[in-house]
Amino acid sequence: MRTQVCIVGGGPSGLLLSQLLDRAGIDSVVLERRSREHVLSRIRAGVLEWGSVELLQAAGVGERMQREGYVHEGVTLAGGADSFRIDFRDLTGKAVMVYGQTEVTHDLYAARDAAGGIVIDRAEDVAIHDADGTSPHVTFTKGGRTSRVDCDFVAGCDGYHGVSRQTIPRDRRQVFEKVYPFGWLGILSETPPVSDELIYAASDRGFALCSMRRKDLSRYYIQVPLSDRPEDWSDAAFWDELRRRIPPDAAARLVTGPSIEKSIAPLRSFVSEPMRWGRLFLVGDAAHIVPPTGAKGLNLAFSDVHYLYQGLRAHYHDHDDTALDQYASKALARVWKAERFSWSMTMLLHRFPDQSPFDRRVQAAELDYLASSRAARTSLAENYVGLPF
C-alpha cells in the first residue's frame, strides 16, 4: 500500500489530520490498534478552545457541534463558600465550546467514511521503519496477515503508550515530567448539570469540578488519593463528598442519580522532546500530557494537528518545507505555555499531602487576587479560551 501520509493512531487527532489532508487533496492512511467501538467508548474531555472549534469547522465536521454543543462564556472559581466568575467574553472577546470528545470522534469517523477515507482498525504490531531516512514505511498485522504502508511522512498520533515516540532513539529523547500525588475520581450521570457553566472548587477537603456534556448528562470530579479505587466509592459517598466541596448554593441545587461511568484518572505533566524525528512527527499525547485542570489535552493535540497540516499542505502544494521544519519549535512553544497554565491551575486548586500552612495561605491569596484583579482574571481567561495558534 502506498500513501503520502501514514497516520498512526485513529483517535480524534489522527482522524482530524486525515480529514484536513483529504480536503487539501493529500492522501493518508490511518492505522488504529483498537476497534472503532473501543475508540468511541472512551470518556474524555469536553471543553474545546475556540481555535479547536474553528479547526473542526475548517475540516467540515462542525455542523453537529454547532447545533448540539454549548457555548460557555465563563467559569466559576470557588474557595470554600466564596466564589467568583471569570467572564471569558468580557475579558477576551472569546468563549469555549462544551462538546464531548466522544462526539467529536463520532463526527470525524462519519466524515472519513463519507469521503472514503482509509481507516484500518485492529492494526496490531505497528512498527515505523526508516523514519530518519527518505523513504519511511509502516508495517502492521491484522487478522494474522502482515501489511506494509509506504509513505512520505508518518504522523504519530497514537498517544502516550503508542509506538511513535518509542521509535525515536532513547538517547535522542529528553523527557520532562511531574507526577502529582492524587487523581480525579470522575462520574458520569444522566442528571441535569448543577450549573450552566463549569465550577472549579478548592476546599479544605480537596478539589472538585462540576462539568457537563448535555442538558441531561453531567460530569463531576473530586480529588482522591492515588491509592483509592473506583469501587471504593459508592455513588452515595461520591455525591456526599461532592456536596461538601462545592459552594453551598451549588450543593443545595445538585441533582443526583446513578453513575453510568466511574473511573479514576491520575494527574501528570509530561513532555518528550523532540516532536520530530526525520519524517516522523509526534502529535498530541504521543509527545505531551497535561493534568486536566486546564482543559488543554485535546486542544493541545488539535493545535499540533494545525501546525502539522499547515506544514504538509505547504510541502505538497507549494514545495515549501519551511513550516514543516518549524513544526516542532512552534508546537512545543504552545505546549509549554499550556503545561505552565495547567500546572498553575493544579497547584492553585488542589490539596497536597505535604502542604504547609504557608502553602495554603498562598493559595487563598492567589484566589483572592484573581477575584479582585481584572488583569489576573484576563490572564487566566486568555489561557483558558486558548492562546493563538
N, C-alpha and C positions, 0 to 999 in steps of 0.2 A: 504494500500500500504506500502511496506517495501523497504527501500534502505539503503545504507551505509552513503551517504552524501545528505542531503536536502539543496539545494541552493535556497535561497530566493532572487529573482531578476534575470531577464533574459536579462540584458544589456551585454555589452562586457566582463566585469569581471566575471559575473556569467557563461556566455557561455564558456569563456576560461577555467575557472576552471573545468567545466564539461567535456570539451574536453580533457584536460590534464589527468583528473582522468580516463576517459574512456580508453585512450591509455595505462594507467597503470593497467587496469583491475579492476578498482574501480567503483562501481555503484553510480549513482547520479540521482536525480530528480530536475528539475529546475522549480520554480514557478514564473511567471511574472504577475503582476497586469494588465498591459496594453496589447493591442493586438500587434501581431507581426508587423502589418502595422504601428502602432504608434511608436514602438521602432525604426523601420527602417526609420522613417521620421525625427528623431531628428538630428539637425545640431550641431555637436560638434567638438572637437579638431581634428587637422590634422597633428600634429608633433609627431612622435614616436622616443623615445630614441632607441639607438642601442640594449640595453638589451631587450626592448619590441619587437623589430624586431626578435631577436634570440628566444625569448619565443614563439612568434607566429609560427616561423619555427619549433620549437620543438613540437608544438601542431599539426603540419601537415596542417596549414592553411596559409602558407606564399607564395604559388605559385603565386597567382594573385597580391599580394602586391609586390613581386619581379619584376613582369612583368609590372605593371602599376604605382607603386609608384615612387617617385622622391627622389633620394639621394641628400641631401643638405650638403655641406661640410663647410658651414659658414652662418653667418647672418651679416647684416649691421646695425650699430647703428648710429643715426644721432642726432645732436643737432643744430637746426636751419639749416643753409646752409651747415654746416660741417658734414662730415660722414666718417666712417672708418669701416673696415670689421674685424670680428672675424673669423679667419681661423681655423675651428674645426680640420681638418685633420692635419694641420701643428702643432697645439698646443697639440692635444691629440691622434692623430692617428685614430680617430673615426669620425663618421658623424651621421646625423639623417635622418629619412625617412619621407617624406610628403605623407601621405596616410590617407584619412579621416576616422574618427571613424565610420561613416555610412558604409563605405566599409568593415572595419574590422568586423562589426556586421553581414553584409551580408555573409561574408566568414565563420564566426563561425556558423551561422544558417545552412548554407549549409553543413558544416561538421557534425553538430549534426544530421541533417536529414539523411545524408548518413550513419551514424553509428547507426541509430535507437534510438537516444537519446530521453529521455522523457523530453520535454519542454512544460509545461502547461501554456498557456497564459490566460488572463482574469480571473486569480485566485484572487478572492476578499476576503476581511475579513480574510486575512492571520494572524495567531496567532502562536507564538512559545511557547511551553509548556515545563516545566521541564528542561530548558536549563542548570541549575546548578546541575542537577541530573545525573543519569547514563543512563537514557532512555528517551531522548528528543523526542518530536514529534511535528509536524506542522499540523495545521488544516487550511482549506480554503473552500470557496464556489465557485461553478461555475455552472451557469445555474440553480440556486436555490437549488443545492444539496451540502451538506457538506461532505467533504472528509478528510481523515487523512493520514499523511505520518509518519510512524515510522522510526527512523534513529539512527545512532551512533553519528553523528555530524551535526550541522547546520552552513552553511556559509551565513552570512548576506551581500549580495551584492546588496541591494535594495535602495541605495542612501540616501541622506540626509533626505528625507521625509518618508522613509520606517519604518517598524515596528521593524527591528532588533535592532537598537540602543535603542529604547524605551523599549525593553524587559529587558535591564539591569536596575536594580532598580536605581531610580534617586539619592538616597543617596550614590550609589557606582560609579557614573559617575562624572568625572571632565571635565569641558568644558573650552577651551581656544579659544578666538575669537577676531578678529579685523575686523570691518566693515569699508570699505573705502567710502568716501563721493562722489563717482561718479560711473558711469557704462561705459560699452563699447557698443556703437551703432555699430552693425555689419550688413553688407550686403553681399549677395552672388550674383554674376553677371556672366553671360556667356560671359566673356571677357578674353582676354589673360592677364596674370599677368604682373604687371609693372616691375617685376624683377624676375630672375630665383631663387633668394633666398629671405628670409624674410627681410623686412626693419622695424626696430623699430625706431620711430621718437619721439623725445622730442622737442616740440616747445613752444613758448610763449603762444600759443592758446590752448595747451593741447596735449596729447599723440595721436599717430596714429600708426597703424600697417598695413603693406601690406603683405598679405599672398596669398596662392593659394591652390587649390585642384587638378586641372589638368591644362594642357596647354590652355584649353579653359574655365576654371572655376576659378574665383578669389574670395578671401575672404578679405574684408577690414574692419577696425575698426577705430573709433575715440572715444576719451574720451568725455562723456557728463554728465551733472548734472543728479542726480537721479530723479529729477522732470520731465525730458523730457520723451516723449513717442515716439515710432517709427513713429506714424502718424504725429508727429510734423515736421518730416524731409522728405521733398520731395527728390527724387533721385538727382535732380539737386543741391539742397542745400548740400546734403552729398558730392557729388563729388567736389563742390567748396571748401568746408571746408577741405576735404582731401588734395586737392592740396596745400592749404595754410600751411599745417602742415608737409608735406614730403619734402625732398631735392628738389631743383629746377630742377635738371636733371631728377629725377623721375617724378615730376609733368608734365614736358614737354612731356614725352612719355606715360603718363597714358591714357589708352583706357577706355572709359566709356560706359555704357549701362544700360538698365532697370534692377532693382534689382529683383531677383526671391525669395528672402527671406530677411526679415529685422526684427531685434529684438534688444532689449537692455538687457544686462546681468549685474547685479550688481556684485561688486567685494567684496570678503571677504576671510579672513584666518580663518580656523576653525579646531580644533582638539578635539575629545572626547576620553578620556581615562577611562577605559582600552579598548583594542581592543579584549579582550577575556572575556567571562563570562561562566565559566563551559565548556560546549560543544558547545557553540555559539562563532563563530569567525566573527568579523566585517571586511569587505573588502571595500576598496575604499571610495566613498563619504558617506557611512554609518558612517564612522569614521573621515573623514578629507576632507577638501575643501581647495584649493589654488586659489588665483587670477590667471587668465590665462596668465599673463605676462611671466611666466617662462615656459609655455607649459608643465606643470607637472601633470595635473589632471588625465588623462587616464593612464599615465605612472606610477603614484603612485599606482593606482588601480592594475595595472599589476604586480608591484613589490610585493604587498600584495598577489596576486594570487600565485606568485612564492614561497614565504615563506610558504603559507598555503599548497600548493600542495606538497612541499618537506616534510612537516610535516606529512601530511596524507599518503603519499606513504611510509614513514619510519614506520608509525604506522601499516599499513596493511601488508607490505612486510617483515619488519624486527622486528616487535613487539617492536619498539623503539619509545618512546614518547618524546625524548629529543628535537627534532625540533619543535614539537607541543607546548611543554612547553616554548620554546624560541620565538614562533611566535610573540607575542605582543611586546616584547622588541626589536626584530630585525626589525619588521615593523615600529615601532614608531621611532627608531633611524634614519631610512631613511626618514620617514615622516617629522620629524622636520628639517632635513637638506634641504629638498625640500621646506618646509614652509619658512625657512630663505632665500633661494635663490629667491623664488617668491616674498616675501616681499621686498627684496632688489631691485629687478628689478622694482617693482611697485613704490617704493619710489624714485628711480632714474629717472624714465621716465615720471611721471605724474605731473600735476599741481594741487596743493591742495588749497582749498578755503582760508585757514588761513596761507598760505605760506608767510614767511617773505623774504626780500631781502637777508638776510644771507642764508636762506634755498636754494634760487635759485642759489646763488654763489657756495654753496657746491655741488649742483647737477652738475653745469657746471664744477667744478673742478674734480668731480668723472669721468665724461665723458672724460675730458682731460687726466686724469690719465690712463684710460683704453686705450685711443688712443696711449699713449706714453710708456706704460709699458707692455712688453711681459708677465711678471709674473701676472699682473692683468687680461690680456686677457686670459691667461691659466686658471686661477681660474674660470672665467666666462664660458669658453668653457667646462671645466670639469663638471661643474654643469649642463650646458645646454644639453650636449650629454648624461648625466646620470651617477650618481655615481654607483659603482658596487653594485650588489645585495648582 
